[in-house]
Amino acid sequence: FIQMLRSAKKRDVLQLLRRAPEEMLPFIVEAAVAAQSVASLAALSDFLDFSKEPKSLLEKFLYAAAFSPRPSGELLHLVLDKLDGKQLAPEVQETGIVAMGSLVGKLCQQKLCGLQEVERGVETILRGLRGAEEESEVVIYLLALGNAVLPETIPTLLDHAEEGPTAIATAAISALRRFPTQHISGKVKRAMRRIFHEKRKSYEKTCRLAAAEILLDNEPSPMDVINILLAANKLGTETATFLLLKVQNSLRADHHPARRIMKDIMRDPRINNYNFFSKAGISSSFSGPLTVTQDLLSTFGLDLLFLEGGFLRKSVSDFSLLSRGQRLHAAQVTIEAQGMESMLGENVLEGEEEPELMAGMSAIFFDVQLRPIVFFQGYTDLMAKVLLSSGEPTSVVKGNLLLMDHYQVIPLQSGLQVAITLQGGLGLDISADMDLSIWEQELKTTINTRGSLAIDFQAELDAPFLQATLRSQTEVETSIQFDTFLRFSSSPVLMCLQLREEQVPYR
């Protein structure tokens, strides 16, 4: 369909969009974005009216642009024009901002940072960040900077990480974690030390742990590792348990940058002893390989951070691919619940601000941070959701994405030429649900991921006396469901984790 659109005229694409049945329209919009021909982008520009179209279709368009493997300046120009100065629904505005960040980052990876559209995109994000008044607005602009991964924005992120309230500091630190090691400079590490060791003010535990992870994951110095381990002894049981398990994980992982330093430090009996590593919390951190080949390592990680009273504060499930020094977040889903302490009658630690009652979720797919989803915010909202719950899961992302798009002509020694085309498409449907029962004192979270990958490879030899074509098509379908179930009516808290994977058909 994409190949057909690439050879179509603007008039034909526009007619196709206008006459398509409602259920087919999202698919055609996604394909037109993936085609990225001058005609298809011009047709989209005429067809999409951001003041009239349904929110779901506009989000489909913006996410299709964000996931584009090799976006053009024209695609970013189209997104900027559609978002510029319009009163949009909050969901569309937020999706547009994170998509803009992703497009800017991918164009810079193609050495196209000097494009006028890229400079306009960066200025739009930074201007929006300076003018944002609501905390949720600031968070979205920081996540967009995380998608862009531009080294010149690091000072801005550091400023928000150190000075901002909890939600803003967390977003800024998570954006900094997206940067490769070469950009985690001494200045960044000094700021992370100040946050973890609380040199200037007190920080929420998830901020401190994220700062510690930046220090541990980016060529840490032995002193940093020792100081983090010593500080863990003074933290609450759950936070200390989580941090020490992180350290032990890096010892087991052959690919971890801190492994050699950790092994040297563990030879010191003052640190590697029972008193240090016997924290009896229920928080956990696990990471291990799924596939190991000569060129590729795929890993699965699961982090569960609990409050001292046994309530789940944060869960992170992560599927990553590592190849030739590069890391790709294939999927990372984070579910957070905060402010539950007061509901359970727990006291907030002295010096910490009492967080607002909130539960939400954020996700990264193929290195693109999606718009965060809030399940409930505030006690009134929680009560409304509990009483009026539809039982339907919340859709995180659903659609068809072009992941690979490669064309190359290879000259052979005989003087002939072979044209190679490789395209890969992904159909994705991810939904999440959080069900909290105040009366039964139970919490259930479910993340459901369904995907199908299709790869089309073609090699064509075309000469006056000979024509030959080699074609291969591959299809894979998979479905993974991850459930957590907690009952906190008694002590200790009862917890059940379940990861279900359906059989994978491979054609």
C-alpha positions in Angstrom: 0.0 0.0 0.0 2.9 2.3 0.9 4.6 1.5 -2.4 1.4 2.3 -4.3 1.0 5.6 -2.5 4.6 6.6 -3.4 3.8 6.6 -7.1 0.3 8.2 -6.7 -0.5 11.8 -7.5 -1.8 14.2 -4.8 -5.3 14.3 -6.3 -5.5 10.5 -6.1 -4.3 10.3 -2.4 -6.7 13.1 -1.4 -9.6 11.3 -3.1 -8.7 8.1 -1.3 -8.6 9.8 2.1 -12.0 11.6 1.5 -13.8 8.5 0.2 -12.4 5.9 2.6 -14.8 4.2 5.1 -14.4 5.4 8.6 -12.8 2.2 9.9 -10.2 2.2 7.1 -9.2 5.9 7.4 -6.6 5.5 10.3 -4.8 2.8 8.2 -4.7 5.1 5.1 -3.4 8.1 7.2 -0.6 5.9 8.7 0.4 4.6 5.3 0.4 8.2 3.8 2.7 9.4 6.6 5.0 6.3 6.0 5.1 6.9 2.2 6.4 10.5 2.8 6.2 11.4 -0.9 5.6 15.1 -1.7 2.1 14.1 -3.0 1.0 12.1 0.1 2.2 14.8 2.5 0.5 17.6 0.5 -2.7 15.5 0.5 -2.5 15.0 4.3 -2.0 18.7 4.7 -5.2 19.4 2.8 -7.2 16.6 4.4 -6.3 16.9 8.1 -8.2 19.7 9.8 -7.0 19.8 13.4 -10.1 21.7 14.6 -12.6 19.2 13.2 -11.1 15.7 13.0 -11.7 13.2 15.9 -8.9 13.1 18.5 -8.1 9.4 17.8 -7.3 10.1 14.1 -5.1 13.1 14.9 -3.2 11.0 17.5 -2.8 8.3 14.9 -1.2 10.8 12.4 1.1 12.2 15.1 2.3 8.9 16.3 2.9 7.6 12.8 5.1 10.6 12.2 6.9 10.1 15.6 7.8 6.5 14.7 8.9 7.2 11.2 12.3 5.5 10.7 13.8 8.1 8.4 11.6 11.3 8.6 12.0 14.1 6.2 12.1 17.8 6.9 8.8 18.1 5.0 7.1 15.7 7.5 8.3 17.8 10.5 7.1 21.0 8.6 3.7 19.4 8.2 3.5 18.6 11.9 4.7 22.0 13.0 2.1 23.7 10.7 -0.7 21.6 12.0 0.1 22.4 15.7 1.1 26.0 15.3 -1.1 28.5 17.2 -4.2 26.3 17.3 -6.5 25.6 20.3 -6.3 21.8 20.4 -7.6 19.1 22.7 -5.0 18.5 25.5 -4.3 14.9 24.3 -3.6 16.0 20.8 -1.4 18.9 21.9 0.6 16.6 24.2 1.0 13.9 21.5 2.1 16.6 19.1 4.8 17.9 21.4 6.4 14.4 22.1 6.1 13.6 18.3 7.9 16.9 17.5 10.7 15.9 19.9 11.0 12.5 18.2 11.1 14.0 14.7 13.8 16.6 15.7 15.9 13.8 17.2 15.7 11.5 14.2 16.5 14.3 11.7 19.6 15.2 13.8 20.7 11.5 13.7 20.5 11.8 9.9 22.9 14.8 10.2 20.1 17.2 9.3 20.2 19.4 12.4 20.8 22.5 10.3 17.4 22.3 8.6 15.2 25.3 9.1 12.3 23.0 10.3 14.6 21.4 12.9 15.6 24.7 14.3 12.0 25.8 14.4 11.0 22.5 16.1 13.7 23.0 18.8 12.7 26.6 19.4 9.0 25.6 19.6 9.7 23.1 22.4 12.0 25.4 24.4 9.6 28.3 24.0 6.8 26.1 25.2 8.8 24.9 28.2 9.6 28.5 29.2 6.0 29.6 28.9 4.4 26.5 30.5 2.5 27.3 33.7 1.0 23.9 34.6 3.2 21.1 36.0 1.8 18.6 33.5 2.7 21.0 30.6 6.3 21.3 31.8 6.5 17.5 32.1 5.4 17.0 28.4 8.0 19.5 27.1 10.8 17.7 29.1 9.7 14.3 27.7 9.9 15.9 24.2 13.5 17.0 24.9 14.2 13.4 26.0 12.9 12.2 22.6 15.1 14.8 20.8 18.3 13.8 22.7 20.1 17.1 21.8 23.3 17.7 23.9 22.7 21.5 23.9 19.5 20.9 26.0 21.3 19.1 28.8 21.8 22.3 30.9 18.0 23.0 30.7 17.2 19.4 31.8 19.7 19.7 34.7 18.1 22.9 35.9 14.7 21.3 36.0 16.0 18.1 37.6 17.6 19.9 40.5 15.2 22.8 41.1 11.8 21.4 40.0 9.1 19.8 42.1 8.9 15.9 42.2 7.0 15.4 38.9 9.2 17.8 36.9 12.4 16.5 38.5 11.4 12.9 37.6 10.6 13.8 34.0 13.9 15.8 33.6 16.0 12.9 35.0 14.2 10.3 32.8 15.0 12.6 29.8 18.7 12.6 30.8 18.7 8.8 31.1 17.9 8.7 27.3 21.3 10.2 26.5 24.3 8.0 25.5 27.2 7.7 27.9 29.4 10.2 25.9 27.0 13.0 26.9 26.8 12.1 30.6 29.6 14.6 31.5 31.2 15.5 34.8 28.7 18.3 35.1 25.8 15.9 34.8 27.3 13.4 37.2 27.9 16.2 39.8 24.2 17.2 39.6 23.1 13.6 40.0 25.3 13.2 43.1 23.7 16.4 44.6 20.2 14.9 43.9 21.0 11.4 45.3 22.9 12.6 48.4 20.4 15.5 48.8 23.0 18.2 49.1 20.7 21.2 48.4 17.2 20.0 49.3 15.3 16.7 49.9 14.1 14.7 46.9 11.4 12.1 46.5 12.8 8.5 46.6 12.1 7.8 42.9 14.1 10.9 41.9 17.1 9.8 44.1 17.0 6.3 42.7 16.9 7.5 39.1 19.9 9.8 39.8 21.8 6.8 41.3 21.0 4.7 38.1 22.5 7.4 35.9 25.6 7.4 38.0 25.8 3.5 38.0 25.0 3.1 34.3 27.5 5.5 32.7 31.1 4.6 33.4 30.9 5.1 37.2 33.9 6.0 39.3 34.7 3.5 42.2 34.0 6.4 44.6 30.5 6.9 43.2 29.7 3.2 43.6 31.1 3.1 47.2 29.2 6.3 48.2 25.9 5.0 46.8 26.4 1.7 48.6 27.2 3.5 51.9 24.2 5.8 51.5 21.9 2.8 50.9 22.5 1.8 54.5 20.8 5.0 55.7 17.8 4.7 53.4 14.4 3.1 54.2 14.2 -0.7 53.9 12.4 -0.8 50.5 14.6 1.9 48.8 17.8 0.3 50.1 16.6 -3.2 49.0 15.9 -1.9 45.5 19.2 -0.1 45.2 21.3 -3.0 46.4 19.5 -5.4 44.0 20.4 -2.9 41.1 24.0 -3.2 42.1 23.9 -7.0 42.3 22.2 -7.0 38.8 25.1 -5.1 37.3 27.5 -7.7 38.7 25.6 -10.5 36.9 25.3 -8.7 33.6 28.3 -9.2 31.3 27.3 -6.1 29.2 26.9 -3.7 32.2 29.5 -0.8 32.0 30.0 -0.9 35.8 30.6 -4.7 36.1 34.4 -4.6 36.4 34.4 -1.7 39.0 31.7 -3.5 41.0 33.8 -6.7 41.1 36.8 -4.8 42.4 34.7 -3.0 45.1 33.1 -6.3 46.2 36.5 -7.6 47.2 36.3 -5.2 50.2 34.7 -7.0 53.1 33.7 -3.7 54.7 31.1 -3.4 51.9 30.5 -6.9 50.7 29.1 -8.3 53.9 25.9 -9.7 55.4 25.0 -6.5 57.2 25.0 -4.6 53.9 23.2 -7.0 51.6 20.6 -8.5 54.0 17.9 -5.8 53.6 14.6 -7.6 54.0 12.3 -5.5 51.8 9.9 -6.9 49.2 11.1 -4.5 46.4 12.9 -6.2 43.6 15.0 -5.5 40.5 15.7 -8.2 37.9 17.4 -8.1 34.6 18.4 -11.0 32.3 19.0 -12.0 28.7 16.2 -13.2 26.4 18.3 -13.8 23.3 22.1 -13.8 22.8 23.8 -13.9 19.4 27.1 -12.7 18.1 25.6 -9.4 17.1 22.6 -8.9 19.3 21.6 -9.1 23.0 18.0 -8.7 24.0 17.1 -8.3 27.6 14.1 -8.3 29.9 14.1 -6.3 33.1 11.5 -5.9 35.8 11.7 -3.3 38.6 9.2 -3.2 41.5 9.6 -0.5 44.1 7.3 -0.7 47.2 6.5 1.7 49.9 7.4 0.8 53.5 3.8 -0.2 54.1 3.8 -2.6 51.2 2.0 -0.6 48.5 3.4 -0.7 45.0 5.0 2.7 44.3 6.4 2.0 40.8 6.8 -0.9 38.4 8.9 -0.8 35.3 9.0 -3.6 32.7 11.7 -3.2 30.0 12.6 -5.0 26.8 15.8 -3.7 25.3 18.1 -4.6 22.4 21.8 -4.0 22.5 24.0 -4.3 19.4 27.5 -2.9 18.7 27.4 -0.5 21.6 24.0 0.9 20.7 20.9 0.4 23.0 17.3 0.4 21.7 14.4 0.5 24.1 12.0 -1.8 22.2 9.4 -1.4 25.0 9.4 0.1 28.4 6.2 0.4 30.4 6.2 2.3 33.8 3.2 2.2 36.1 3.3 4.6 39.1 1.1 5.2 42.1 1.8 8.0 44.5 0.2 9.6 47.6 -1.1 6.2 48.8 0.7 6.6 52.2 -1.9 9.0 53.6 -4.7 6.7 52.4 -3.2 3.8 54.2 -2.5 5.9 57.3 1.3 6.0 56.8 3.4 9.0 57.7 5.4 10.8 55.1 9.1 11.0 56.0 10.3 14.2 57.6 11.4 16.8 55.0 9.5 15.1 52.1 6.5 16.9 50.6 3.3 15.0 50.8 2.6 13.9 47.2 -0.8 14.2 45.6 -2.8 11.0 45.2 -2.2 9.9 41.6 -1.8 6.8 39.5 -0.6 6.8 35.9 1.5 5.2 33.3 4.2 6.1 30.7 5.7 4.1 27.9 8.7 4.1 25.6 8.5 2.1 22.3 11.3 1.9 19.8 13.0 4.8 21.6 9.9 7.1 21.3 8.4 8.3 24.6 4.6 8.3 24.4 2.3 10.7 26.0 1.8 9.7 29.7 -1.6 8.4 30.7 -3.2 9.3 34.1 -5.6 6.7 35.6 -6.7 9.0 38.4 -5.5 12.3 40.0 -6.8 13.3 43.4 -9.2 11.5 45.8 -12.4 12.8 44.1 -11.2 11.5 40.7 -10.3 8.2 42.3 -13.8 7.8 43.9 -15.4 8.7 40.5 -13.3 6.1 38.7 -14.0 3.4 41.3 -17.8 4.1 41.2 -18.1 4.7 37.5 -15.5 2.3 36.2 -16.4 0.9 32.7 -14.1 -2.0 33.1 -12.5 -1.2 29.7 -8.7 -1.0 29.6 -7.0 2.3 28.6 -5.4 2.2 25.1 -1.8 3.4 25.2 -1.0 3.0 21.5 -2.7 1.3 18.7 -1.8 1.4 15.0 0.5 0.4 12.2 4.1 1.7 12.0 6.8 1.5 9.3 9.9 0.5 11.2 12.3 -0.2 8.4 12.6 1.5 5.1 15.8 0.9 3.2 16.7 1.1 -0.5 20.2 0.5 -1.9 21.8 -0.1 -5.3 24.8 -2.4 -5.2 27.2 -2.5 -8.2 28.6 -6.0 -8.8 32.1 -6.8 -10.1 30.5 -7.9 -13.4 29.3 -4.3 -14.0 25.7 -5.2 -13.4 23.7 -3.6 -10.6 21.4 -5.1 -7.9 18.6 -3.0 -6.4 17.7 -4.0 -2.8 14.5 -2.9 -1.0 13.8 -3.7 2.6 10.6 -2.7 4.4 9.4 -3.7 7.8 5.9 -2.9 9.3 4.7 -3.3 12.8 1.0 -3.6 13.9 0.8 -2.7 17.6 -1.9 -2.7 20.2 -1.0 -1.9 23.8 -3.5 -1.3 26.5 -3.2 -1.0 30.3 -5.6 -1.2 33.1 -5.4 -0.3 36.8 -8.2 -1.5 39.1 -8.1 -0.3 42.7 -10.6 -1.6 45.3 -10.7 0.6 48.4 -13.2 -1.7 50.1 -11.3 -5.0 49.4 -7.9 -3.3 49.7 -6.7 -4.8 46.5 -4.8 -3.4 43.5 -4.6 -5.1 40.1 -2.6 -3.8 37.1 -2.6 -5.3 33.6 -0.5 -4.5 30.6 -1.5 -6.2 27.4 0.8 -6.0 24.4 -0.1 -7.5 21.0 2.0 -7.1 18.0 2.6 -8.4 14.5 5.8 -7.7 12.5 6.0 -8.1 8.7 9.3 -7.8 6.8 9.5 -7.6 3.0 12.9 -8.1 1.3 13.5 -7.8 -2.5 16.7 -8.0 -4.5 16.3 -7.2 -8.2 18.9 -7.6 -11.0 17.9 -5.8 -14.2 20.0 -6.0 -17.3 19.2 -5.9 -21.1 19.8 -9.7 -21.5 18.8 -10.9 -18.0 16.2 -10.1 -15.3 16.0 -11.9 -11.9 14.2 -11.1 -8.7 14.7 -12.7 -5.2 11.9 -12.0 -2.7 11.3 -13.0 0.8 8.5 -12.2 3.2 8.5 -12.8 7.0 5.7 -12.5 9.5 5.6 -12.8 13.2 2.8 -12.4 15.7 3.0 -12.2 19.5 1.0 -11.4 22.5 2.3 -10.7 26.1 0.2 -10.0 29.1 1.8 -8.8 32.4 -0.4 -8.8 35.5 0.4 -7.7 39.1 -2.1 -8.4 41.8 -1.7 -7.0 45.4 -3.7 -7.5 48.5 -2.7 -5.1 51.2 -5.4 -5.8 53.8 -3.0 -7.8 55.9 0.7 -7.8 56.7 2.8 -9.0 55.0 1.3 -7.8 51.7 0.3 -10.7 49.4 1.6 -10.2 45.8 1.1 -12.2 42.6 3.0 -11.5 39.4 2.1 -13.2 36.1 3.7 -12.9 32.7 1.7 -14.7 30.0 3.0 -15.2 26.5 0.9 -16.8 23.8 2.4 -19.1 21.2 4.3 -17.2 18.5 3.4 -18.0 14.9 6.3 -17.4 12.6 5.9 -17.5 8.8 
